[in-house]
Amino acid sequence: MEKKCCKKTHRGEEEKKSINNRISRIEGQLKGIKRMIAEDAYCNDVLVQLSAIENSVKSLSNHILENHLYSCVTQDLENGNLEILDELINLFKKFSN
């Protein structure tokens, strides 16, 4: 049986740039923590930075989720594709874990 090809989301260049900027900031935060570990930074300081990264990733996830709801999900529902609801339910289950 042939595997079904993945769906794609077409994003505008400005949206891609915005997302990539956020990812670059997260990468910078991770590199900062790596440096902190190498320099034997105090655990509390490292944990504060890890919390900041978690918040950054969560914020990016929420941004992408919001765009998904307004674009992909809305378009699928308008086209009568109710399977998107099962996909969305499974997505929310992953977010709640």
Beta strands, then each sheet from edge to edge (+ up, - down):
end
